[in-house]
């Protein structure tokens, strides 16, 4: 999980989160850089905190991850704006 750094082994506990939402950004749906791996609890916490704002503001994922270790995500968001 990119948030809590726990190692998980199955898709029952790992979720792929779209940085640019599946619904709003059709052209980015299958871009492999448009995802980050979160465990189920962290994924739910993200959407509980940001609700529908996350659909419009991909930069909220950087805020959620709360560190500069995820430079790939930061650069991806900045290049797509």
C-alpha positions in Angstrom: 0.0 0.0 0.0 1.4 3.4 -1.0 -0.2 5.0 2.1 0.5 2.7 5.0 3.4 0.7 3.4 2.0 -2.6 4.5 2.7 -5.5 2.3 -0.4 -7.3 1.0 -0.6 -10.4 -1.2 -4.1 -10.6 -2.6 -6.5 -8.4 -4.5 -9.0 -9.0 -1.7 -7.0 -6.4 0.3 -5.4 -4.4 -2.5 -7.2 -1.9 -4.6 -6.0 0.1 -7.7 -7.0 3.7 -7.3 -7.2 5.9 -10.4 -5.5 9.2 -9.7 -7.5 10.9 -12.5 -11.0 9.5 -12.0 -12.3 6.7 -14.2 -15.5 8.6 -14.7 -14.3 12.1 -15.5 -11.1 11.4 -17.4 -11.9 8.7 -20.0 -8.7 9.3 -22.0 -6.6 8.3 -18.9 -8.5 5.2 -17.9 -6.0 2.7 -19.2 -2.8 4.8 -18.7 -0.7 2.6 -16.4 0.7 5.7 -14.7 -2.8 6.8 -13.6 -3.0 4.4 -10.7 -1.6 3.8 -7.3 -2.0 0.7 -5.1 -3.8 1.1 -1.8 -5.0 -1.5 0.7 -8.7 -1.6 1.1 -8.8 0.3 4.4 -6.6 3.2 3.1 -8.7 3.3 -0.1 -11.9 3.6 1.8 -10.3 6.2 4.1 -9.3 8.3 1.1 -12.8 8.4 -0.3 -14.3 9.0 3.1 -12.1 12.0 3.6 -12.3 13.6 0.1 -15.7 12.3 -1.1 -16.6 13.6 -4.5 -13.8 16.2 -4.6 -11.4 13.4 -5.5 -13.2 13.0 -8.9 -12.3 16.5 -9.9 -8.9 17.0 -8.1 -6.3 14.4 -8.7 -3.8 16.4 -6.6 -5.7 15.2 -3.5 -3.9 11.8 -3.9 -0.5 13.6 -3.3 -2.0 15.3 -0.2 -3.4 12.0 1.0 -0.1 10.2 0.6 1.5 13.0 2.5 5.2 12.6 1.5 7.6 13.5 -1.3 8.6 9.9 -2.0 5.9 9.6 -4.6 7.6 11.9 -7.2 6.2 9.8 -10.0 2.6 10.6 -9.0 3.4 14.3 -8.6 5.1 14.6 -11.9 2.3 12.6 -13.7 -0.3 15.0 -12.3 1.7 18.1 -13.2 2.3 16.9 -16.7 -1.4 16.1 -17.4 -2.8 19.4 -16.1 
